[in-house]
Amino acid sequence: MARIFEHQGKQLLRKAGVRIPHGEVAASPAEVREVTGRTRSNKPVNVEGDVSWVGTLIPVQIVTAYPHSLRGKVVPSHEFGSQS
């Protein structure tokens, strides 16, 4: 069985007429603009953020629901603290 890299697979699929989402690979943590977390019910949530948030709990408000993921924005800490 031949092994191919992800970028090679994308090239092959593109040539076959399959639509492939555009994306970039971050070369360093400073280039990361978006992080993904999960809700309590295990749904993926994408937010603009910092790689230093990985492994921490961040309060997020869901702003858009897609078929397989959610889009959120970070709730400022003073707003989050006032909610009980």
C-alpha positions as CSV (number, residue, x, y, z in Angstrom):
1,M,0.0,0.0,0.0
2,A,1.4,3.4,-1.0
3,R,1.4,6.2,1.5
4,I,0.9,9.8,0.5
5,F,1.1,13.0,2.4
6,E,-2.0,15.1,2.9
7,H,-1.0,17.8,0.4
8,Q,-0.4,15.1,-2.2
9,G,-3.9,13.6,-1.6
10,K,-5.4,17.1,-1.9
11,Q,-3.7,17.6,-5.2
12,L,-5.0,14.2,-6.5
13,L,-8.5,15.0,-5.4
14,R,-8.4,18.5,-6.9
15,K,-7.3,17.0,-10.3
16,A,-10.2,14.6,-10.1
17,G,-12.6,17.5,-9.7
18,V,-13.3,17.2,-5.9
19,R,-13.7,20.5,-4.2
20,I,-11.1,20.9,-1.5
21,P,-11.2,23.6,1.2
22,H,-8.3,26.0,1.1
23,G,-6.2,26.2,4.2
24,E,-2.7,27.0,5.3
25,V,-0.3,25.2,7.6
26,A,1.0,27.3,10.5
27,A,4.8,27.2,10.6
28,S,4.9,28.4,14.2
29,P,2.5,28.9,17.1
30,A,2.6,32.7,16.4
31,E,0.9,32.1,13.1
32,V,-2.1,30.2,14.6
33,R,-5.2,32.4,14.3
34,E,-7.9,29.9,15.1
35,V,-8.2,27.1,17.7
36,T,-10.8,24.3,18.1
37,G,-12.3,23.1,21.2
38,R,-15.3,20.9,22.1
39,T,-18.6,21.5,23.9
40,R,-19.8,19.4,26.8
41,S,-21.7,17.3,24.2
42,N,-18.5,16.8,22.2
43,K,-19.3,19.1,19.3
44,P,-16.3,20.9,17.7
45,V,-16.2,24.7,18.2
46,N,-13.9,26.9,16.2
47,V,-12.9,30.3,17.6
48,E,-10.3,33.0,16.8
49,G,-7.7,32.5,19.5
50,D,-4.2,31.8,20.6
51,V,-2.4,28.5,20.7
52,S,-1.6,29.1,24.4
53,W,-5.3,28.4,25.1
54,V,-4.8,24.7,24.2
55,G,-5.7,22.6,27.2
56,T,-7.6,25.3,29.1
57,L,-11.3,26.1,29.5
58,I,-12.3,29.3,27.7
59,P,-15.9,30.7,27.9
60,V,-17.3,30.9,24.4
61,Q,-20.6,32.1,23.0
62,I,-21.8,30.1,19.9
63,V,-22.6,32.5,17.1
64,T,-23.1,30.1,14.1
65,A,-24.1,26.5,13.8
66,Y,-22.8,24.5,10.8
67,P,-23.7,20.8,10.0
68,H,-20.6,19.4,11.6
69,S,-19.2,22.2,13.8
70,L,-20.0,25.4,15.6
71,R,-18.5,28.9,15.4
72,G,-18.0,30.8,18.5
73,K,-16.5,34.0,20.0
74,V,-14.7,34.3,23.3
75,V,-16.8,35.8,26.1
76,P,-14.9,38.6,27.9
77,S,-14.0,37.5,31.4
78,H,-16.0,40.3,33.1
79,E,-19.2,39.1,31.2
80,F,-18.5,35.5,32.0
81,G,-17.9,36.2,35.7
82,S,-21.3,38.0,36.1
83,Q,-23.3,35.0,34.8
84,S,-24.2,32.4,37.4
